[in-house]
Amino acid sequence: MGVTTRPWIVDDDLWALIEPLLPPRPERSPGPKPVPDRLCLQGILYVLHQDIAWQLLPLELGFGSGQTCWRRLDRWQQTGFFDQLHRILLAKLNAAGQLDWSRACVDGSHIRAKWGKPRSARRQSTGARRVANTT
């Protein structure tokens, strides 16, 4: 998995890992022949890497329209494809010793907070107390 000057291009080795994870295509609907999954994935990666709007994906690159790539991204996301791919790629990179876990961080917004132990003694309030009426 070498880095190229065009990181949105999916090489054969990476595609061999990705293709079996893809969900099956829905039943064929009328219309033009669907864009192959590999090209759609490359279109998705191109849009994300170039940080452009979906409608600005150049048709001449052969990845299909931005709308097509966006729909495919949405369908794959709903099936959990990217979560599965992420776990597999992390495991592969870890097994190859290519991850530096000393630089890892955990996003606490995704971890359920524990309520803690019940308190045995009642704590004194630091709030204002009612004062006696002097009138």
Secondary structure, DSSP 4 states (H G I P E B T S, - for coil): ----SSTT---HHHHHHHGGGSPPPPPP-SSSPPPPHHHHHHHHHHHHHHT--GGGS-GGGSS--HHHHHHHHHHHHHHTHHHHHHHHHHHHHHHTT---GGG----GGGSPPP--PPPSSPPPP-S--PPPP--
